[in-house]
Amino acid sequence: MTAQKSLVISLYFAFAFAIFPLFAVAQEQEQNQESLQEAEEKFNPTDMILHHIGDTHGWHFFGEGDNSFTLPLPVILWTDNGLVTFMSSEFHHDTEGEYVVEKDGMQFVNYHEKIYQLEEGAETVRLDEENHPLNAKRPLDLSITKNVAAMFLTVILMIWFFFGLASFHKKNKHAPKGFNNVLETLVLFVRDDIAKPQIGEKKYMKFMPFLLTVFFFIWITNLLGLLPGAANVTGNIAVTVSLGLFTLALIVMNGNKEYWKHVFWMPGIPTFVKPILAVVEVLGVFIKPIALMIRLFANITAGHIIILSLLGLIFILESAGVAGISVPFALFITILELLVAFLQAFIFTMLSALFIGMAVAEHEHH
């Protein structure tokens, strides 16, 4: 009976994760359609999709304009005159560069989620034929954007989960139950099915903290990204580049003498071929983390784009009948994204462990 209840609860949450994003997108699509009809303009699916998968200076959940529910986030700018800080709400939801924020004698505008500092005396931003600002420059933007805030949230959840699991094991000797049991199962999965086979029994423990952090960070952010109004964290190339660089750093710092010998001067190969292979192997050192970051970025972003495109067909074709086809397909892709969320975390962690294992492996020559 307990197993049946667990299955029912799991299916309930899976359905909730799948259906909630569709309601949120449909609601925003309806609001966008109303405003477009008033302006007698055609629905622009490209702008809608880019808005949903892009990063923003405020965390928008639902609604439009002054009626929207948006969590303001800190805007932190480094200008020629020093540090300037204010909340994103001071832009009053304007992303077209029309509303000017004045701070410390300087003027700032938000143009397509890029903060520009206006030249002295300018009242608004002027654009050239390619929509590039003519009378403004970009300060160094260190703001807490939606993606950064979502990463902080993920880290807080990870600390909460694992400190709770560690506290349980300090007080109890028996196996954990409930959510702690799920966490422990995943930890053992990373250790026994990823770290040990790829890195080896002798050296895997050194890299377990990194592998566990990467696995749970990617998995949790992917799941949170399916919620209404959530951030597309791993669909941001800057995030996946950072994760790939961490793997590259571990490969470079922990690669043993045998590994670098196989990279620069592979044994058992004719001498005249070795320089050619050395170039290929050196490129391979950098291509490995590049493959990691592109795979994660492309798969997560593609899933969001497909869902939004299917829902956008309703408004592109201006027919409610299309919803009978596009909504079920979008629901199917959303459910599939639950699997992709775990699968991408597994693949990134598995390949990272594989590349690290190649760097620390001890070769035997006969």
C-alpha positions as CSV (number, residue, x, y, z in Angstrom):
1,M,0.0,0.0,0.0
2,T,2.9,2.3,0.8
3,A,4.5,1.7,-2.6
4,Q,1.2,2.5,-4.3
5,K,0.8,5.7,-2.3
6,S,4.4,6.7,-3.3
7,L,3.7,6.0,-6.9
8,V,0.5,8.1,-6.8
9,I,2.3,11.0,-5.1
10,S,5.2,10.8,-7.6
11,L,2.8,10.9,-10.6
12,Y,0.9,13.8,-9.0
13,F,4.1,15.9,-8.7
14,A,5.2,14.8,-12.2
15,F,1.9,16.0,-13.6
16,A,2.1,19.2,-11.6
17,F,5.6,20.0,-12.9
18,A,4.4,19.3,-16.4
19,I,1.1,21.3,-16.4
20,F,2.0,24.4,-14.4
21,P,4.4,25.9,-16.9
22,L,1.8,25.5,-19.6
23,F,-0.8,27.4,-17.6
24,A,1.8,30.2,-16.9
25,V,2.8,30.4,-20.6
26,A,-0.8,30.3,-21.8
27,Q,-1.8,33.1,-19.4
28,E,1.1,35.3,-20.6
29,Q,0.4,34.4,-24.2
30,E,-3.3,35.5,-23.7
31,Q,-2.2,38.8,-22.2
32,N,0.3,39.4,-25.0
33,Q,-2.4,38.6,-27.6
34,E,-4.8,41.1,-26.0
35,S,-2.3,43.9,-26.1
36,L,-1.3,43.0,-29.7
37,Q,-4.9,43.0,-30.8
38,E,-5.4,46.4,-29.4
39,A,-2.4,47.7,-31.3
40,E,-3.5,45.8,-34.4
41,E,-0.1,44.1,-34.7
42,K,0.9,40.6,-35.5
43,F,2.0,38.2,-32.8
44,N,5.8,38.0,-32.7
45,P,6.8,34.4,-31.5
46,T,10.5,35.2,-31.7
47,D,10.3,38.0,-29.1
48,M,8.1,35.9,-26.9
49,I,10.5,32.9,-26.9
50,L,13.6,35.0,-26.4
51,H,11.9,36.8,-23.5
52,H,11.2,33.5,-21.7
53,I,14.6,31.9,-22.2
54,G,16.6,35.1,-21.6
55,D,18.0,36.6,-18.4
56,T,16.4,39.6,-16.8
57,H,17.2,42.2,-14.1
58,G,13.9,41.5,-12.4
59,W,12.2,38.1,-11.7
60,H,8.9,38.3,-13.5
61,F,6.2,35.8,-12.6
62,F,3.0,36.9,-14.3
63,G,1.1,39.9,-15.5
64,E,2.1,42.8,-17.7
65,G,3.3,46.3,-17.0
66,D,2.2,47.9,-13.8
67,N,-0.1,45.0,-13.1
68,S,2.6,42.4,-13.2
69,F,4.0,40.5,-10.3
70,T,7.8,41.0,-10.5
71,L,10.4,40.4,-7.8
72,P,12.9,43.4,-8.0
73,L,16.5,42.4,-7.9
74,P,19.6,44.5,-7.1
75,V,21.2,46.4,-10.0
76,I,25.0,46.7,-9.3
77,L,27.0,48.8,-11.8
78,W,30.6,49.8,-11.8
79,T,31.0,53.2,-13.7
80,D,33.8,55.6,-14.3
81,N,32.7,57.4,-11.1
82,G,32.6,54.3,-9.0
83,L,29.9,51.8,-7.7
84,V,26.2,52.5,-8.3
85,T,23.4,50.4,-6.8
86,F,19.6,50.4,-7.0
87,M,16.7,48.0,-7.4
88,S,15.5,46.9,-10.8
89,S,12.0,48.2,-9.9
90,E,13.2,51.7,-10.4
91,F,13.0,51.1,-14.2
92,H,9.2,50.5,-13.8
93,H,9.2,47.4,-16.0
94,D,10.6,49.4,-18.9
95,T,13.0,47.5,-21.2
96,E,12.9,49.8,-24.2
97,G,15.2,52.5,-22.8
98,E,12.4,55.1,-22.3
99,Y,12.5,55.4,-18.5
100,V,15.6,57.1,-17.1
101,V,16.9,56.3,-13.6
102,E,19.1,59.0,-12.1
103,K,21.7,58.0,-9.5
104,D,24.6,60.0,-8.2
105,G,24.3,62.5,-11.0
106,M,24.3,59.8,-13.7
107,Q,21.5,58.5,-15.8
108,F,20.7,54.9,-16.7
109,V,18.3,53.1,-19.0
110,N,17.3,49.5,-19.5
111,Y,17.4,48.6,-23.2
112,H,16.5,45.0,-23.9
113,E,17.8,44.0,-20.4
114,K,21.2,45.7,-21.0
115,I,21.9,48.6,-18.7
116,Y,23.3,51.7,-20.4
117,Q,24.7,55.0,-19.0
118,L,23.5,58.0,-20.9
119,E,25.9,60.7,-21.9
120,E,25.7,64.0,-20.0
121,G,22.7,66.1,-21.1
122,A,20.9,63.2,-22.9
123,E,17.3,62.8,-22.0
124,T,16.8,59.4,-23.7
125,V,18.7,56.8,-25.6
126,R,19.2,57.4,-29.4
127,L,19.6,54.4,-31.7
128,D,21.3,53.9,-35.0
129,E,19.8,51.9,-37.9
130,E,20.9,48.6,-36.3
131,N,19.3,49.6,-33.0
132,H,22.7,50.2,-31.3
133,P,22.7,53.1,-28.7
134,L,24.6,56.2,-30.0
135,N,24.6,58.4,-26.9
136,A,25.2,55.8,-24.2
137,K,27.8,53.3,-23.0
138,R,27.6,50.1,-21.0
139,P,29.0,50.2,-17.4
140,L,30.4,46.9,-15.9
141,D,27.2,45.1,-14.9
142,L,27.5,43.0,-11.7
143,S,23.8,42.8,-11.0
144,I,21.9,40.0,-9.3
145,T,19.9,38.9,-12.3
146,K,17.1,36.3,-12.5
147,N,19.6,33.5,-13.3
148,V,22.0,34.5,-10.5
149,A,19.1,34.6,-8.0
150,A,17.9,31.2,-9.2
151,M,21.5,29.8,-8.7
152,F,21.5,31.2,-5.2
153,L,18.1,29.5,-4.6
154,T,19.6,26.2,-5.9
155,V,22.6,26.5,-3.6
156,I,20.3,27.2,-0.6
157,L,18.2,24.2,-1.4
158,M,21.3,22.0,-1.7
159,I,22.7,23.2,1.6
160,W,19.3,22.6,3.3
161,F,18.9,19.1,1.8
162,F,22.4,17.8,2.5
163,F,22.9,19.4,6.0
164,G,19.6,17.7,6.9
165,L,20.8,14.4,5.5
166,A,24.2,14.7,7.4
167,S,22.4,15.7,10.6
168,F,20.1,12.6,10.3
169,H,23.1,10.2,10.0
170,K,24.8,11.8,13.0
171,K,21.7,11.1,15.2
172,N,20.6,7.8,13.7
173,K,22.2,4.6,12.7
174,H,19.3,3.2,10.6
175,A,18.6,4.0,7.0
176,P,16.8,7.3,6.3
177,K,13.2,7.4,5.1
178,G,11.3,9.7,2.8
179,F,13.1,12.4,1.0
180,N,16.4,11.7,2.8
181,N,16.2,8.2,1.4
182,V,15.9,9.6,-2.1
183,L,18.9,11.9,-1.6
184,E,21.1,9.0,-0.2
185,T,20.1,6.8,-3.2
186,L,21.2,9.5,-5.6
187,V,24.5,10.0,-3.7
188,L,25.2,6.3,-3.9
189,F,24.2,6.3,-7.5
190,V,26.8,9.0,-8.3
191,R,29.5,7.2,-6.2
192,D,28.9,3.6,-7.4
193,D,27.7,4.1,-11.0
194,I,29.7,7.2,-12.0
195,A,32.7,8.0,-9.9
196,K,34.1,4.5,-9.1
197,P,33.8,3.0,-12.6
198,Q,35.2,6.1,-14.4
199,I,37.9,7.3,-12.0
200,G,38.8,4.1,-10.1
201,E,38.6,2.8,-6.6
202,K,41.8,4.4,-5.4
203,K,41.2,8.0,-6.5
204,Y,37.4,8.5,-6.8
205,M,36.9,10.0,-3.3
206,K,39.0,13.0,-4.1
207,F,36.5,14.1,-6.8
208,M,33.2,13.1,-5.2
209,P,32.5,16.6,-3.8
210,F,32.8,18.1,-7.3
211,L,30.8,15.4,-9.0
212,L,28.0,15.5,-6.4
213,T,27.8,19.3,-6.5
214,V,27.6,19.3,-10.3
215,F,25.0,16.6,-10.5
216,F,22.6,18.1,-8.0
217,F,23.2,21.7,-9.1
218,I,22.3,20.8,-12.7
219,W,19.4,18.5,-11.8
220,I,17.8,20.9,-9.3
221,T,18.1,24.0,-11.6
222,N,16.7,22.0,-14.5
223,L,13.6,21.0,-12.4
224,L,13.2,24.5,-11.1
225,G,13.4,25.8,-14.7
226,L,10.1,23.9,-15.4
227,L,8.1,25.9,-12.9
228,P,6.0,28.9,-13.9
229,G,8.1,32.1,-14.1
230,A,11.3,30.2,-13.4
231,A,14.8,31.0,-14.7
232,N,16.4,29.2,-17.6
233,V,19.8,28.7,-15.7
234,T,21.4,25.8,-17.6
235,G,20.0,27.3,-20.8
236,N,22.4,30.2,-20.3
237,I,25.7,29.6,-22.1
238,A,27.7,31.6,-19.4
239,V,26.6,29.0,-16.8
240,T,27.5,26.0,-18.9
241,V,30.8,27.6,-19.8
242,S,31.6,28.0,-16.1
243,L,30.7,24.4,-15.4
244,G,32.9,23.2,-18.3
245,L,35.8,25.3,-17.1
246,F,35.6,23.7,-13.6
247,T,36.0,20.3,-15.3
248,L,38.9,21.6,-17.4
249,A,40.6,23.0,-14.4
250,L,40.4,19.6,-12.6
251,I,41.7,17.8,-15.7
252,V,44.7,20.2,-16.0
253,M,45.6,20.3,-12.3
254,N,45.2,16.5,-11.7
255,G,46.6,15.1,-14.9
256,N,49.6,12.9,-14.1
257,K,52.8,12.5,-16.0
258,E,51.5,9.6,-18.1
259,Y,48.5,11.6,-19.2
260,W,50.5,14.6,-20.4
261,K,53.0,12.2,-22.0
262,H,50.1,10.7,-24.0
263,V,49.0,14.2,-25.0
264,F,52.3,15.7,-26.1
265,W,54.4,12.7,-27.2
266,M,52.3,9.6,-27.4
267,P,54.4,6.4,-26.9
268,G,54.4,3.6,-29.4
269,I,53.7,5.9,-32.4
270,P,56.2,6.7,-35.2
271,T,58.2,9.8,-34.5
272,F,57.1,11.7,-37.6
273,V,53.4,11.2,-36.7
274,K,53.8,12.4,-33.0
275,P,53.7,16.2,-33.7
276,I,50.5,15.8,-35.7
277,L,48.9,13.7,-32.9
278,A,50.1,16.2,-30.3
279,V,48.2,19.0,-31.9
280,V,45.1,16.8,-32.1
281,E,45.4,15.8,-28.4
282,V,46.0,19.3,-27.2
283,L,42.9,20.4,-29.0
284,G,41.1,17.5,-27.5
285,V,41.9,18.7,-24.0
286,F,39.8,21.8,-24.7
287,I,37.2,20.2,-26.9
288,K,36.1,17.9,-24.1
289,P,34.7,20.7,-21.8
290,I,33.4,22.6,-24.8
291,A,31.4,19.5,-25.7
292,L,30.1,19.3,-22.2
293,M,28.9,22.9,-22.1
294,I,27.3,22.9,-25.6
295,R,25.4,19.6,-25.0
296,L,23.9,20.9,-21.7
297,F,23.1,24.3,-23.1
298,A,21.6,23.1,-26.4
299,N,19.4,20.3,-24.9
300,I,17.9,22.5,-22.2
301,T,17.3,25.5,-24.4
302,A,15.8,23.3,-27.2
303,G,13.3,21.9,-24.8
304,H,12.0,25.3,-23.8
305,I,11.9,26.6,-27.3
306,I,9.9,23.6,-28.6
307,I,7.3,24.0,-25.8
308,L,6.9,27.7,-26.4
309,S,6.8,27.2,-30.2
310,L,4.0,24.7,-29.9
311,L,2.0,27.0,-27.8
312,G,2.8,29.9,-30.0
313,L,1.1,28.2,-32.9
314,I,-2.2,29.0,-31.4
315,F,-1.6,32.7,-31.7
316,I,0.4,32.6,-35.0
317,L,-2.5,30.8,-36.7
318,E,-5.1,32.7,-34.7
319,S,-7.2,29.6,-34.2
320,A,-8.4,28.1,-30.9
321,G,-8.7,24.7,-32.7
322,V,-4.9,24.4,-33.0
323,A,-4.8,24.2,-29.2
324,G,-6.3,20.7,-29.5
325,I,-3.1,19.6,-31.2
326,S,-0.4,22.0,-29.8
327,V,-1.3,21.8,-26.1
328,P,-1.1,17.9,-25.9
329,F,2.2,17.9,-27.8
330,A,3.5,20.7,-25.5
331,L,2.4,18.7,-22.4
332,F,4.2,15.6,-23.8
333,I,7.4,17.6,-24.3
334,T,7.1,19.1,-20.8
335,I,6.8,15.6,-19.3
336,L,9.7,14.6,-21.4
337,E,11.7,17.5,-20.0
338,L,11.4,15.9,-16.5
339,L,13.5,13.0,-17.8
340,V,15.8,15.4,-19.7
341,A,16.4,17.3,-16.5
342,F,17.9,14.2,-14.8
343,L,19.5,12.8,-18.0
344,Q,21.5,16.0,-18.6
345,A,22.7,16.1,-15.0
346,F,23.8,12.4,-15.4
347,I,25.5,12.9,-18.7
348,F,27.4,16.0,-17.6
349,T,28.6,14.3,-14.4
350,M,29.4,11.0,-16.2
351,L,31.5,12.6,-18.9
352,S,33.3,14.9,-16.3
353,A,34.2,11.8,-14.3
354,L,35.3,10.0,-17.5
355,F,37.6,12.9,-18.5
356,I,39.0,13.2,-15.0
357,G,39.5,9.5,-14.9
358,M,41.5,9.6,-18.1
359,A,43.7,12.3,-16.6
360,V,44.5,10.4,-13.4
361,A,44.7,6.9,-14.8
362,E,47.9,4.9,-14.3
363,H,49.0,3.3,-17.5
364,E,50.9,0.1,-17.7
365,H,53.5,-0.4,-20.5
366,H,54.7,-3.8,-21.5
